[in-house]
Amino acid sequence: MMDMVKAGVMKYGGRDGRADALFPSGECAIFHGSSGMRARIVREAKFEWGVEMLPYYKGTRVPQRTALSAGQASG
């Protein structure tokens, strides 16, 4: 991960919610976190975005926890 940060393809936003502003501001293309962020993204994002189920391996139990994986729409 540090190699990706050094290469500029990943931005580490810190702990304790400090990175929450990165996705709605457009500074990153993918966000994975609490579904509690949905209201902030709706309010602040100035681009089209979508939410998808988290991927899981076939044959494993389907995840039951609520999480948000959002991404900017490509066009």
All heavy atoms as a GROMACS GRO file, in nm:
protein
  567
    1MET      N    1   0.082  -0.118   0.000
    1MET     CA    2   0.000   0.000   0.000
    1MET      C    3   0.087   0.126   0.000
    1MET      O    4   0.052   0.224  -0.065
    1MET     CB    5  -0.094  -0.001   0.119
    1MET     CG    6  -0.204  -0.107   0.108
    1MET     SD    7  -0.315  -0.109   0.248
    1MET     CE    8  -0.423   0.022   0.205
    2MET      N    9   0.196   0.121   0.073
    2MET     CA   10   0.283   0.238   0.075
    2MET      C   11   0.341   0.267  -0.064
    2MET      O   12   0.358   0.383  -0.101
    2MET     CB   13   0.397   0.220   0.176
    2MET     CG   14   0.350   0.233   0.321
    2MET     SD   15   0.265   0.388   0.358
    2MET     CE   16   0.391   0.508   0.325
    3ASP      N   17   0.367   0.163  -0.142
    3ASP     CA   18   0.415   0.184  -0.278
    3ASP      C   19   0.310   0.256  -0.362
    3ASP      O   20   0.343   0.343  -0.442
    3ASP     CB   21   0.452   0.050  -0.345
    3ASP     CG   22   0.579  -0.011  -0.286
    3ASP    OD1   23   0.656   0.063  -0.220
    3ASP    OD2   24   0.600  -0.132  -0.305
    4MET      N   25   0.182   0.222  -0.342
    4MET     CA   26   0.075   0.289  -0.416
    4MET      C   27   0.062   0.435  -0.372
    4MET      O   28   0.039   0.523  -0.454
    4MET     CB   29  -0.058   0.216  -0.397
    4MET     CG   30  -0.062   0.081  -0.465
    4MET     SD   31  -0.225   0.002  -0.471
    4MET     CE   32  -0.270  -0.010  -0.300
    5VAL      N   33   0.080   0.461  -0.243
    5VAL     CA   34   0.076   0.599  -0.194
    5VAL      C   35   0.191   0.678  -0.256
    5VAL      O   36   0.172   0.790  -0.307
    5VAL     CB   37   0.081   0.604  -0.040
    5VAL    CG1   38   0.099   0.747   0.009
    5VAL    CG2   39  -0.045   0.543   0.020
    6LYS      N   40   0.311   0.621  -0.254
    6LYS     CA   41   0.428   0.689  -0.310
    6LYS      C   42   0.413   0.713  -0.460
    6LYS      O   43   0.459   0.814  -0.512
    6LYS     CB   44   0.555   0.608  -0.283
    6LYS     CG   45   0.596   0.609  -0.138
    6LYS     CD   46   0.715   0.518  -0.114
    6LYS     CE   47   0.746   0.509   0.034
    6LYS     NZ   48   0.853   0.410   0.060
    7ALA      N   49   0.346   0.620  -0.530
    7ALA     CA   50   0.326   0.634  -0.675
    7ALA      C   51   0.213   0.732  -0.708
    7ALA      O   52   0.193   0.768  -0.823
    7ALA     CB   53   0.296   0.498  -0.737
    8GLY      N   54   0.137   0.774  -0.607
    8GLY     CA   55   0.029   0.869  -0.629
    8GLY      C   56  -0.100   0.809  -0.678
    8GLY      O   57  -0.190   0.881  -0.721
    9VAL      N   58  -0.115   0.676  -0.670
    9VAL     CA   59  -0.238   0.612  -0.716
    9VAL      C   60  -0.334   0.582  -0.602
    9VAL      O   61  -0.446   0.539  -0.624
    9VAL     CB   62  -0.210   0.482  -0.797
    9VAL    CG1   63  -0.134   0.514  -0.924
    9VAL    CG2   64  -0.135   0.381  -0.713
   10MET      N   65  -0.290   0.606  -0.479
   10MET     CA   66  -0.374   0.586  -0.361
   10MET      C   67  -0.346   0.699  -0.264
   10MET      O   68  -0.232   0.742  -0.250
   10MET     CB   69  -0.343   0.453  -0.294
   10MET     CG   70  -0.425   0.426  -0.170
   10MET     SD   71  -0.377   0.269  -0.095
   10MET     CE   72  -0.393   0.313   0.076
   11LYS      N   73  -0.449   0.748  -0.200
   11LYS     CA   74  -0.432   0.853  -0.100
   11LYS      C   75  -0.480   0.801   0.034
   11LYS      O   76  -0.596   0.759   0.046
   11LYS     CB   77  -0.511   0.977  -0.140
   11LYS     CG   78  -0.489   1.093  -0.045
   11LYS     CD   79  -0.552   1.219  -0.101
   11LYS     CE   80  -0.517   1.337  -0.014
   11LYS     NZ   81  -0.565   1.462  -0.071
   12TYR      N   82  -0.393   0.801   0.133
   12TYR     CA   83  -0.431   0.759   0.268
   12TYR      C   84  -0.482   0.882   0.340
   12TYR      O   85  -0.412   0.981   0.356
   12TYR     CB   86  -0.312   0.698   0.342
   12TYR     CG   87  -0.344   0.664   0.486
   12TYR    CD1   88  -0.433   0.561   0.515
   12TYR    CD2   89  -0.286   0.734   0.590
   12TYR    CE1   90  -0.464   0.529   0.647
   12TYR    CE2   91  -0.316   0.701   0.722
   12TYR     CZ   92  -0.405   0.600   0.750
   12TYR     OH   93  -0.436   0.568   0.879
   13GLY      N   94  -0.607   0.876   0.383
   13GLY     CA   95  -0.669   0.992   0.445
   13GLY      C   96  -0.663   0.995   0.595
   13GLY      O   97  -0.708   1.090   0.657
   14GLY      N   98  -0.610   0.891   0.658
   14GLY     CA   99  -0.600   0.890   0.802
   14GLY      C  100  -0.708   0.807   0.869
   14GLY      O  101  -0.790   0.746   0.803
   15ARG      N  102  -0.708   0.812   0.999
   15ARG     CA  103  -0.804   0.735   1.080
   15ARG      C  104  -0.914   0.824   1.134
   15ARG      O  105  -0.910   0.945   1.122
   15ARG     CB  106  -0.730   0.671   1.198
   15ARG     CG  107  -0.628   0.570   1.157
   15ARG     CD  108  -0.564   0.512   1.279
   15ARG     NE  109  -0.468   0.410   1.240
   15ARG     CZ  110  -0.405   0.334   1.326
   15ARG    NH1  111  -0.425   0.347   1.454
   15ARG    NH2  112  -0.320   0.244   1.283
   16ASP      N  113  -1.010   0.760   1.198
   16ASP     CA  114  -1.116   0.829   1.272
   16ASP      C  115  -1.198   0.926   1.187
   16ASP      O  116  -1.231   1.035   1.230
   16ASP     CB  117  -1.057   0.902   1.393
   16ASP     CG  118  -0.987   0.807   1.489
   16ASP    OD1  119  -1.035   0.693   1.504
   16ASP    OD2  120  -0.886   0.847   1.549
   17GLY      N  121  -1.229   0.888   1.065
   17GLY     CA  122  -1.315   0.970   0.981
   17GLY      C  123  -1.248   1.086   0.912
   17GLY      O  124  -1.312   1.163   0.842
   18ARG      N  125  -1.117   1.102   0.929
   18ARG     CA  126  -1.048   1.214   0.863
   18ARG      C  127  -1.051   1.201   0.711
   18ARG      O  128  -1.041   1.301   0.641
   18ARG     CB  129  -0.904   1.225   0.912
   18ARG     CG  130  -0.896   1.278   1.054
   18ARG     CD  131  -0.754   1.295   1.097
   18ARG     NE  132  -0.699   1.161   1.119
   18ARG     CZ  133  -0.575   1.136   1.156
   18ARG    NH1  134  -0.491   1.235   1.172
   18ARG    NH2  135  -0.534   1.013   1.175
   19ALA      N  136  -1.068   1.081   0.660
   19ALA     CA  137  -1.070   1.061   0.515
   19ALA      C  138  -1.209   1.074   0.455
   19ALA      O  139  -1.225   1.070   0.333
   19ALA     CB  140  -1.013   0.922   0.482
   20ASP      N  141  -1.311   1.094   0.537
   20ASP     CA  142  -1.449   1.094   0.488
   20ASP      C  143  -1.476   1.198   0.379
   20ASP      O  144  -1.562   1.178   0.295
   20ASP     CB  145  -1.547   1.116   0.604
   20ASP     CG  146  -1.560   0.994   0.694
   20ASP    OD1  147  -1.503   0.888   0.660
   20ASP    OD2  148  -1.627   1.006   0.798
   21ALA      N  149  -1.406   1.308   0.379
   21ALA     CA  150  -1.430   1.414   0.281
   21ALA      C  151  -1.372   1.383   0.144
   21ALA      O  152  -1.408   1.446   0.045
   21ALA     CB  153  -1.373   1.547   0.331
   22LEU      N  154  -1.282   1.286   0.133
   22LEU     CA  155  -1.212   1.260   0.007
   22LEU      C  156  -1.305   1.219  -0.106
   22LEU      O  157  -1.290   1.264  -0.219
   22LEU     CB  158  -1.103   1.154   0.027
   22LEU     CG  159  -0.988   1.193   0.119
   22LEU    CD1  160  -0.890   1.076   0.133
   22LEU    CD2  161  -0.916   1.316   0.067
   23PHE      N  162  -1.401   1.130  -0.080
   23PHE     CA  163  -1.489   1.086  -0.187
   23PHE      C  164  -1.588   1.194  -0.231
   23PHE      O  165  -1.594   1.226  -0.349
   23PHE     CB  166  -1.562   0.956  -0.151
   23PHE     CG  167  -1.649   0.906  -0.262
   23PHE    CD1  168  -1.594   0.846  -0.373
   23PHE    CD2  169  -1.787   0.922  -0.258
   23PHE    CE1  170  -1.674   0.802  -0.478
   23PHE    CE2  171  -1.867   0.879  -0.362
   23PHE     CZ  172  -1.810   0.818  -0.472
   24PRO      N  173  -1.666   1.253  -0.141
   24PRO     CA  174  -1.762   1.353  -0.189
   24PRO      C  175  -1.698   1.476  -0.252
   24PRO      O  176  -1.759   1.543  -0.334
   24PRO     CB  177  -1.844   1.390  -0.065
   24PRO     CG  178  -1.772   1.336   0.051
   24PRO     CD  179  -1.682   1.227   0.001
   25SER      N  180  -1.571   1.503  -0.217
   25SER     CA  181  -1.502   1.617  -0.277
   25SER      C  182  -1.446   1.584  -0.415
   25SER      O  183  -1.400   1.673  -0.486
   25SER     CB  184  -1.388   1.665  -0.186
   25SER     OG  185  -1.282   1.570  -0.188
   26GLY      N  186  -1.446   1.455  -0.452
   26GLY     CA  187  -1.393   1.414  -0.581
   26GLY      C  188  -1.244   1.384  -0.579
   26GLY      O  189  -1.184   1.360  -0.683
   27GLU      N  190  -1.182   1.381  -0.461
   27GLU     CA  191  -1.039   1.354  -0.451
   27GLU      C  192  -1.005   1.206  -0.468
   27GLU      O  193  -0.890   1.172  -0.488
   27GLU     CB  194  -0.984   1.404  -0.318
   27GLU     CG  195  -0.979   1.555  -0.308
   27GLU     CD  196  -0.914   1.599  -0.179
   27GLU    OE1  197  -0.797   1.563  -0.155
   27GLU    OE2  198  -0.982   1.669  -0.102
   28CYS      N  199  -1.105   1.118  -0.454
   28CYS     CA  200  -1.082   0.976  -0.478
   28CYS      C  201  -1.203   0.920  -0.551
   28CYS      O  202  -1.312   0.973  -0.543
   28CYS     CB  203  -1.055   0.900  -0.348
   28CYS     SG  204  -1.194   0.886  -0.237
   29ALA      N  205  -1.180   0.813  -0.626
   29ALA     CA  206  -1.285   0.758  -0.712
   29ALA      C  207  -1.366   0.649  -0.646
   29ALA      O  208  -1.475   0.617  -0.692
   29ALA     CB  209  -1.223   0.705  -0.841
   30ILE      N  210  -1.314   0.589  -0.540
   30ILE     CA  211  -1.383   0.478  -0.475
   30ILE      C  212  -1.380   0.500  -0.325
   30ILE      O  213  -1.279   0.538  -0.268
   30ILE     CB  214  -1.316   0.343  -0.508
   30ILE    CG1  215  -1.322   0.317  -0.658
   30ILE    CG2  216  -1.382   0.230  -0.430
   30ILE    CD1  217  -1.243   0.196  -0.701
   31PHE      N  218  -1.493   0.473  -0.260
   31PHE     CA  219  -1.503   0.484  -0.116
   31PHE      C  220  -1.560   0.355  -0.061
   31PHE      O  221  -1.655   0.300  -0.117
   31PHE     CB  222  -1.598   0.600  -0.079
   31PHE     CG  223  -1.633   0.606   0.066
   31PHE    CD1  224  -1.545   0.662   0.157
   31PHE    CD2  225  -1.753   0.555   0.113
   31PHE    CE1  226  -1.577   0.666   0.292
   31PHE    CE2  227  -1.786   0.559   0.247
   31PHE     CZ  228  -1.697   0.615   0.337
   32HIS      N  229  -1.504   0.306   0.045
   32HIS     CA  230  -1.556   0.187   0.112
   32HIS      C  231  -1.564   0.220   0.259
   32HIS      O  232  -1.463   0.252   0.322
   32HIS     CB  233  -1.466   0.066   0.088
   32HIS     CG  234  -1.505  -0.051   0.170
   32HIS    ND1  235  -1.607  -0.135   0.134
   32HIS    CD2  236  -1.459  -0.097   0.288
   32HIS    CE1  237  -1.621  -0.229   0.226
   32HIS    NE2  238  -1.531  -0.207   0.320
   33GLY      N  239  -1.683   0.219   0.314
   33GLY     CA  240  -1.696   0.252   0.454
   33GLY      C  241  -1.838   0.237   0.501
   33GLY      O  242  -1.918   0.167   0.440
   34SER      N  243  -1.870   0.306   0.607
   34SER     CA  244  -2.000   0.294   0.672
   34SER      C  245  -2.112   0.349   0.583
   34SER      O  246  -2.096   0.450   0.515
   34SER     CB  247  -1.998   0.372   0.803
   34SER     OG  248  -2.127   0.387   0.855
   35SER      N  249  -2.227   0.285   0.591
   35SER     CA  250  -2.343   0.336   0.518
   35SER      C  251  -2.390   0.469   0.576
   35SER      O  252  -2.467   0.540   0.514
   35SER     CB  253  -2.458   0.234   0.522
   35SER     OG  254  -2.495   0.206   0.656
   36GLY      N  255  -2.339   0.504   0.693
   36GLY     CA  256  -2.368   0.633   0.752
   36GLY      C  257  -2.315   0.750   0.670
   36GLY      O  258  -2.358   0.864   0.688
   37MET      N  259  -2.223   0.723   0.578
   37MET     CA  260  -2.168   0.827   0.491
   37MET      C  261  -2.261   0.863   0.376
   37MET      O  262  -2.242   0.963   0.308
   37MET     CB  263  -2.034   0.783   0.431
   37MET     CG  264  -1.914   0.814   0.517
   37MET     SD  265  -1.879   0.991   0.525
   37MET     CE  266  -1.829   1.023   0.356
   38ARG      N  267  -2.364   0.784   0.352
   38ARG     CA  268  -2.451   0.806   0.237
   38ARG      C  269  -2.510   0.947   0.237
   38ARG      O  270  -2.509   1.015   0.134
   38ARG     CB  271  -2.564   0.703   0.232
   38ARG     CG  272  -2.650   0.719   0.109
   38ARG     CD  273  -2.769   0.624   0.110
   38ARG     NE  274  -2.848   0.643  -0.010
   38ARG     CZ  275  -2.936   0.741  -0.027
   38ARG    NH1  276  -2.955   0.832   0.067
   38ARG    NH2  277  -3.004   0.750  -0.140
   39ALA      N  278  -2.560   0.993   0.348
   39ALA     CA  279  -2.622   1.127   0.354
   39ALA      C  280  -2.521   1.236   0.318
   39ALA      O  281  -2.554   1.330   0.246
   39ALA     CB  282  -2.680   1.152   0.492
   40ARG      N  283  -2.399   1.223   0.366
   40ARG     CA  284  -2.296   1.323   0.333
   40ARG      C  285  -2.263   1.322   0.185
   40ARG      O  286  -2.248   1.426   0.123
   40ARG     CB  287  -2.170   1.298   0.415
   40ARG     CG  288  -2.063   1.401   0.387
   40ARG     CD  289  -1.942   1.385   0.474
   40ARG     NE  290  -1.847   1.491   0.446
   40ARG     CZ  291  -1.738   1.510   0.515
   40ARG    NH1  292  -1.709   1.433   0.618
   40ARG    NH2  293  -1.655   1.608   0.483
   41ILE      N  294  -2.253   1.202   0.127
   41ILE     CA  295  -2.222   1.192  -0.016
   41ILE      C  296  -2.334   1.253  -0.098
   41ILE      O  297  -2.310   1.329  -0.192
   41ILE     CB  298  -2.194   1.046  -0.056
   41ILE    CG1  299  -2.068   0.995   0.015
   41ILE    CG2  300  -2.178   1.034  -0.207
   41ILE    CD1  301  -2.047   0.844   0.003
   42VAL      N  302  -2.459   1.222  -0.064
   42VAL     CA  303  -2.574   1.279  -0.135
   42VAL      C  304  -2.570   1.432  -0.128
   42VAL      O  305  -2.591   1.501  -0.227
   42VAL     CB  306  -2.707   1.227  -0.075
   42VAL    CG1  307  -2.827   1.306  -0.125
   42VAL    CG2  308  -2.725   1.080  -0.108
   43ARG      N  309  -2.538   1.485  -0.011
   43ARG     CA  310  -2.537   1.630   0.010
   43ARG      C  311  -2.420   1.699  -0.058
   43ARG      O  312  -2.435   1.806  -0.116
   43ARG     CB  313  -2.532   1.656   0.162
   43ARG     CG  314  -2.539   1.800   0.202
   43ARG     CD  315  -2.541   1.819   0.354
   43ARG     NE  316  -2.419   1.769   0.418
   43ARG     CZ  317  -2.413   1.665   0.501
   43ARG    NH1  318  -2.523   1.598   0.531
   43ARG    NH2  319  -2.300   1.626   0.556
   44GLU      N  320  -2.301   1.638  -0.059
   44GLU     CA  321  -2.180   1.708  -0.102
   44GLU      C  322  -2.128   1.672  -0.240
   44GLU      O  323  -2.062   1.755  -0.303
   44GLU     CB  324  -2.069   1.685   0.000
   44GLU     CG  325  -2.100   1.742   0.136
   44GLU     CD  326  -1.990   1.714   0.237
   44GLU    OE1  327  -1.878   1.675   0.198
   44GLU    OE2  328  -2.017   1.731   0.358
   45ALA      N  329  -2.152   1.551  -0.289
   45ALA     CA  330  -2.094   1.509  -0.417
   45ALA      C  331  -2.157   1.585  -0.533
   45ALA      O  332  -2.279   1.594  -0.541
   45ALA     CB  333  -2.111   1.359  -0.436
   46LYS      N  334  -2.076   1.636  -0.621
   46LYS     CA  335  -2.122   1.712  -0.738
   46LYS      C  336  -2.103   1.629  -0.865
   46LYS      O  337  -2.076   1.682  -0.971
   46LYS     CB  338  -2.044   1.844  -0.751
   46LYS     CG  339  -2.049   1.931  -0.628
   46LYS     CD  340  -2.189   1.980  -0.599
   46LYS     CE  341  -2.185   2.078  -0.483
   46LYS     NZ  342  -2.291   2.061  -0.390
   47PHE      N  343  -2.116   1.498  -0.854
   47PHE     CA  344  -2.098   1.406  -0.966
   47PHE      C  345  -2.192   1.288  -0.947
   47PHE      O  346  -2.245   1.267  -0.839
   47PHE     CB  347  -1.952   1.357  -0.974
   47PHE     CG  348  -1.899   1.305  -0.843
   47PHE    CD1  349  -1.923   1.174  -0.803
   47PHE    CD2  350  -1.824   1.386  -0.760
   47PHE    CE1  351  -1.875   1.126  -0.683
   47PHE    CE2  352  -1.776   1.339  -0.638
   47PHE     CZ  353  -1.801   1.209  -0.600
   48GLU      N  354  -2.214   1.214  -1.055
   48GLU     CA  355  -2.295   1.092  -1.046
   48GLU      C  356  -2.214   0.984  -0.976
   48GLU      O  357  -2.096   0.970  -1.000
   48GLU     CB  358  -2.335   1.044  -1.185
   48GLU     CG  359  -2.435   1.133  -1.254
   48GLU     CD  360  -2.482   1.071  -1.385
   48GLU    OE1  361  -2.508   0.949  -1.388
   48GLU    OE2  362  -2.489   1.146  -1.482
   49TRP      N  363  -2.280   0.910  -0.889
   49TRP     CA  364  -2.213   0.802  -0.818
   49TRP      C  365  -2.311   0.689  -0.796
   49TRP      O  366  -2.431   0.705  -0.813
   49TRP     CB  367  -2.154   0.853  -0.685
   49TRP     CG  368  -2.256   0.912  -0.592
   49TRP    CD1  369  -2.310   1.037  -0.598
   49TRP    CD2  370  -2.319   0.846  -0.484
   49TRP    NE1  371  -2.403   1.053  -0.498
   49TRP    CE2  372  -2.410   0.938  -0.425
   49TRP    CE3  373  -2.307   0.719  -0.427
   49TRP    CZ2  374  -2.487   0.905  -0.315
   49TRP    CZ3  375  -2.385   0.687  -0.317
   49TRP    CH2  376  -2.473   0.780  -0.262
   50GLY      N  377  -2.259   0.574  -0.762
   50GLY     CA  378  -2.344   0.458  -0.740
   50GLY      C  379  -2.294   0.374  -0.625
   50GLY      O  380  -2.182   0.391  -0.579
   51VAL      N  381  -2.376   0.283  -0.578
   51VAL     CA  382  -2.345   0.194  -0.467
   51VAL      C  383  -2.359   0.051  -0.515
   51VAL      O  384  -2.452   0.019  -0.587
   51VAL     CB  385  -2.440   0.220  -0.348
   51VAL    CG1  386  -2.414   0.123  -0.235
   51VAL    CG2  387  -2.429   0.364  -0.301
   52GLU      N  388  -2.269  -0.035  -0.475
   52GLU     CA  389  -2.272  -0.176  -0.514
   52GLU      C  390  -2.253  -0.263  -0.391
   52GLU      O  391  -2.199  -0.219  -0.290
   52GLU     CB  392  -2.159  -0.206  -0.614
   52GLU     CG  393  -2.177  -0.140  -0.748
   52GLU     CD  394  -2.298  -0.191  -0.823
   52GLU    OE1  395  -2.334  -0.309  -0.807
   52GLU    OE2  396  -2.356  -0.113  -0.899
   53MET      N  397  -2.296  -0.387  -0.403
   53MET     CA  398  -2.272  -0.485  -0.297
   53MET      C  399  -2.123  -0.515  -0.292
   53MET      O  400  -2.053  -0.510  -0.394
   53MET     CB  401  -2.347  -0.615  -0.327
   53MET     CG  402  -2.497  -0.603  -0.319
   53MET     SD  403  -2.556  -0.576  -0.152
   53MET     CE  404  -2.512  -0.730  -0.074
   54LEU      N  405  -2.075  -0.546  -0.172
   54LEU     CA  406  -1.936  -0.586  -0.158
   54LEU      C  407  -1.916  -0.722  -0.223
   54LEU      O  408  -2.002  -0.809  -0.213
   54LEU     CB  409  -1.900  -0.596  -0.009
   54LEU     CG  410  -1.904  -0.465   0.067
   54LEU    CD1  411  -1.885  -0.492   0.215
   54LEU    CD2  412  -1.798  -0.371   0.016
   55PRO      N  413  -1.805  -0.741  -0.292
   55PRO     CA  414  -1.780  -0.871  -0.354
   55PRO      C  415  -1.749  -0.978  -0.249
   55PRO      O  416  -1.701  -0.946  -0.140
   55PRO     CB  417  -1.659  -0.845  -0.443
   55PRO     CG  418  -1.591  -0.729  -0.381
   55PRO     CD  419  -1.698  -0.646  -0.316
   56TYR      N  420  -1.777  -1.101  -0.281
   56TYR     CA  421  -1.742  -1.212  -0.193
   56TYR      C  422  -1.719  -1.335  -0.280
   56TYR      O  423  -1.768  -1.343  -0.393
   56TYR     CB  424  -1.849  -1.238  -0.087
   56TYR     CG  425  -1.985  -1.270  -0.143
   56TYR    CD1  426  -2.025  -1.402  -0.164
   56TYR    CD2  427  -2.074  -1.169  -0.178
   56TYR    CE1  428  -2.149  -1.432  -0.216
   56TYR    CE2  429  -2.199  -1.198  -0.230
   56TYR     CZ  430  -2.235  -1.329  -0.249
   56TYR     OH  431  -2.358  -1.358  -0.303
   57TYR      N  432  -1.641  -1.428  -0.230
   57TYR     CA  433  -1.610  -1.548  -0.305
   57TYR      C  434  -1.731  -1.640  -0.312
   57TYR      O  435  -1.801  -1.660  -0.213
   57TYR     CB  436  -1.493  -1.624  -0.241
   57TYR     CG  437  -1.362  -1.554  -0.256
   57TYR    CD1  438  -1.304  -1.488  -0.148
   57TYR    CD2  439  -1.295  -1.553  -0.378
   57TYR    CE1  440  -1.183  -1.422  -0.162
   57TYR    CE2  441  -1.175  -1.488  -0.393
   57TYR     CZ  442  -1.119  -1.422  -0.284
   57TYR     OH  443  -1.000  -1.357  -0.298
   58LYS      N  444  -1.754  -1.696  -0.432
   58LYS     CA  445  -1.862  -1.792  -0.451
   58LYS      C  446  -1.842  -1.909  -0.355
   58LYS      O  447  -1.731  -1.956  -0.336
   58LYS     CB  448  -1.860  -1.842  -0.596
   58LYS     CG  449  -1.976  -1.928  -0.633
   58LYS     CD  450  -1.973  -1.964  -0.779
   58LYS     CE  451  -2.094  -2.047  -0.816
   58LYS     NZ  452  -2.095  -2.078  -0.959
   59GLY      N  453  -1.949  -1.952  -0.293
   59GLY     CA  454  -1.941  -2.062  -0.199
   59GLY      C  455  -1.924  -2.018  -0.054
   59GLY      O  456  -1.931  -2.100   0.036
   60THR      N  457  -1.902  -1.889  -0.032
   60THR     CA  458  -1.894  -1.840   0.105
   60THR      C  459  -2.028  -1.780   0.144
   60THR      O  460  -2.112  -1.751   0.059
   60THR     CB  461  -1.784  -1.732   0.121
   60THR    OG1  462  -1.814  -1.622   0.036
   60THR    CG2  463  -1.648  -1.787   0.088
   61ARG      N  464  -2.046  -1.761   0.270
   61ARG     CA  465  -2.169  -1.702   0.321
   61ARG      C  466  -2.179  -1.557   0.273
   61ARG      O  467  -2.083  -1.482   0.277
   61ARG     CB  468  -2.170  -1.709   0.472
   61ARG     CG  469  -2.303  -1.679   0.535
   61ARG     CD  470  -2.299  -1.709   0.685
   61ARG     NE  471  -2.202  -1.625   0.752
   61ARG     CZ  472  -2.235  -1.517   0.823
   61ARG    NH1  473  -2.360  -1.483   0.837
   61ARG    NH2  474  -2.141  -1.446   0.883
   62VAL      N  475  -2.295  -1.516   0.229
   62VAL     CA  476  -2.316  -1.379   0.183
   62VAL      C  477  -2.300  -1.285   0.302
   62VAL      O  478  -2.358  -1.309   0.408
   62VAL     CB  479  -2.457  -1.362   0.121
   62VAL    CG1  480  -2.483  -1.218   0.081
   62VAL    CG2  481  -2.474  -1.455   0.002
   63PRO      N  482  -2.219  -1.178   0.286
   63PRO     CA  483  -2.199  -1.084   0.398
   63PRO      C  484  -2.332  -1.025   0.445
   63PRO      O  485  -2.419  -0.992   0.365
   63PRO     CB  486  -2.110  -0.976   0.336
   63PRO     CG  487  -2.045  -1.040   0.219
   63PRO     CD  488  -2.143  -1.141   0.168
   64GLN      N  489  -2.349  -1.010   0.576
   64GLN     CA  490  -2.473  -0.960   0.634
   64GLN      C  491  -2.459  -0.818   0.690
   64GLN      O  492  -2.557  -0.757   0.725
   64GLN     CB  493  -2.520  -1.053   0.746
   64GLN     CG  494  -2.549  -1.193   0.698
   64GLN     CD  495  -2.662  -1.198   0.597
   64GLN    OE1  496  -2.766  -1.138   0.617
   64GLN    NE2  497  -2.641  -1.268   0.488
   65ARG      N  498  -2.340  -0.767   0.701
   65ARG     CA  499  -2.320  -0.634   0.757
   65ARG      C  500  -2.350  -0.526   0.653
   65ARG      O  501  -2.337  -0.546   0.534
   65ARG     CB  502  -2.176  -0.618   0.804
   65ARG     CG  503  -2.136  -0.718   0.910
   65ARG     CD  504  -2.047  -0.653   1.010
   65ARG     NE  505  -1.977  -0.734   1.104
   65ARG     CZ  506  -2.027  -0.824   1.186
   65ARG    NH1  507  -2.153  -0.852   1.181
   65ARG    NH2  508  -1.955  -0.889   1.272
   66THR      N  509  -2.390  -0.409   0.702
   66THR     CA  510  -2.418  -0.297   0.614
   66THR      C  511  -2.290  -0.218   0.591
   66THR      O  512  -2.227  -0.175   0.686
   66THR     CB  513  -2.525  -0.204   0.676
   66THR    OG1  514  -2.641  -0.282   0.700
   66THR    CG2  515  -2.558  -0.090   0.584
   67ALA      N  516  -2.252  -0.201   0.468
   67ALA     CA  517  -2.135  -0.121   0.434
   67ALA      C  518  -2.163  -0.054   0.302
   67ALA      O  519  -2.253  -0.094   0.226
   67ALA     CB  520  -2.010  -0.206   0.424
   68LEU      N  521  -2.090   0.049   0.271
   68LEU     CA  522  -2.110   0.126   0.151
   68LEU      C  523  -1.985   0.120   0.065
   68LEU      O  524  -1.877   0.151   0.111
   68LEU     CB  525  -2.141   0.272   0.187
   68LEU     CG  526  -2.166   0.371   0.076
   68LEU    CD1  527  -2.293   0.335   0.002
   68LEU    CD2  528  -2.176   0.511   0.133
   69SER      N  529  -1.998   0.075  -0.057
   69SER     CA  530  -1.890   0.083  -0.156
   69SER      C  531  -1.943   0.170  -0.268
   69SER      O  532  -2.032   0.129  -0.342
   69SER     CB  533  -1.855  -0.055  -0.211
   69SER     OG  534  -1.776  -0.127  -0.120
   70ALA      N  535  -1.894   0.290  -0.275
   70ALA     CA  536  -1.942   0.385  -0.374
   70ALA      C  537  -1.832   0.418  -0.472
   70ALA      O  538  -1.715   0.416  -0.437
   70ALA     CB  539  -1.992   0.512  -0.305
   71GLY      N  540  -1.872   0.450  -0.593
   71GLY     CA  541  -1.774   0.489  -0.694
   71GLY      C  542  -1.832   0.593  -0.786
   71GLY      O  543  -1.953   0.600  -0.807
   72GLN      N  544  -1.744   0.677  -0.838
   72GLN     CA  545  -1.787   0.777  -0.934
   72GLN      C  546  -1.824   0.707  -1.063
   72GLN      O  547  -1.758   0.615  -1.106
   72GLN     CB  548  -1.675   0.878  -0.959
   72GLN     CG  549  -1.644   0.963  -0.838
   72GLN     CD  550  -1.543   1.070  -0.870
   72GLN    OE1  551  -1.528   1.111  -0.984
   72GLN    NE2  552  -1.473   1.114  -0.768
   73ALA      N  553  -1.932   0.750  -1.123
   73ALA     CA  554  -1.978   0.692  -1.249
   73ALA      C  555  -1.880   0.727  -1.359
   73ALA      O  556  -1.837   0.840  -1.369
   73ALA     CB  557  -2.117   0.743  -1.282
   74SER      N  558  -1.844   0.629  -1.439
   74SER     CA  559  -1.756   0.657  -1.552
   74SER      C  560  -1.841   0.684  -1.674
   74SER      O  561  -1.949   0.629  -1.689
   74SER     CB  562  -1.661   0.541  -1.578
   74SER     OG  563  -1.735   0.423  -1.605
   75GLY      N  564  -1.792   0.768  -1.760
   75GLY     CA  565  -1.882   0.803  -1.864
   75GLY      C  566  -1.829   0.815  -1.997
   75GLY      O  567  -1.884   0.824  -2.096
   0.00000   0.00000   0.00000
